């Protein structure tokens, strides 16, 4: 069977989504649902056009925090994942501590971070990093532990240094698992940032959600949801593209 082209992979879900919006529009109009209960797609899509500059401004602020928080969680996740996978002492000491921290209800830390750091971007980035850190750590550990031991024999036989072994053998072997965690976590980061902005922010999409709720502006609320979902899709596609560029041997 012939594999679908990139255009087909994009067009098919787009057509399904468009069909869903059409059915939604018809049902809302048919049953006369009030706009403050459930707006028709034409209403909140028109709102996106009308409030485009405002939504773009707050959307860019949210996207920046997503990227910062994701990177802040990914880098230590990969580093600790490597240490836990390669050194038994690190696995015995660090991993139980990480699991304990992961068990904390982190969203409830937002008010405490507000007391500590105020309304700056730092608490939003920190909380996003804490939530995105663990999934990347787990996938990094899985990736580094799955390395074929024969690669280490080969590395030693050619006299490779630690850095050469890590760069040429370990990291490429673990990269598929790491990117698997990336693609899942980047979408989680979108939700986390918007929720944190809703609890503690003066700008961003979460702030717009709060304003829309205060004004019972349902069309704005749905417009923000569409923008947030779009950001998640774009970042997910970007991560998949980055994987193809950095891991060309995994291209299909």
Buried (B, 14 or more C-beta within 10 A) or exposed (E): EEEEEEEEEEEEEEEEEEEEBEEBBEEBEEEEEEBEEBBBBBBBBBBBEEBEEEBEEBBBBBBBBBBBBBBBBBEBBBEBBBBBBBEEEBBEEBBEEBEEEBEEEBEEBBEEBBEEBEEEBEBBBBBBBBBBBBBBBBBBBBBBBEBEEEBBEEBEEEEBEEEEBBEBBBBBBBBBBBBBBBBBBBBBBBBBBBBBBBBBBEBBBBBBBBBBEEEEBBBBBBBBBBBBEEBBEEBBEEBBEEBEEEBEEEEE
